[in-house]
Amino acid sequence: MTGLEILLLILVLVGVLAAATIVRAIAPFIVNAVVGLLVLFLTSAVFGLPIAVTPLVLVIVALGGVVGAGAVILLALLGVAFVP
């Protein structure tokens, strides 16, 4: 192996380890966002609660997860916000 090949191999290895670390750190947030969106969808579908799905609602639920979905549902129930 030449020096260039060894350098490329080391760079690829560092890149793979960095990507694995990032995915491992972000995975809980992705799961939380998906569960929050699922809770929002099931609340709307099962209980018939009319929630206006706007980009703001999606951002709140995606960032807040289940807690964000609960806040959106509570505000919709109280008629404060997110009511169509």
Secondary structure, DSSP 8 states (H G I E B T S, - for coil): --HHHHHHHHHHHHHHHHHHHHHHHHHHHHHHHHHHHHHHHHHHHHH-------HHHHHHHHHHHHHHHHHHHHHHHHTSSS--
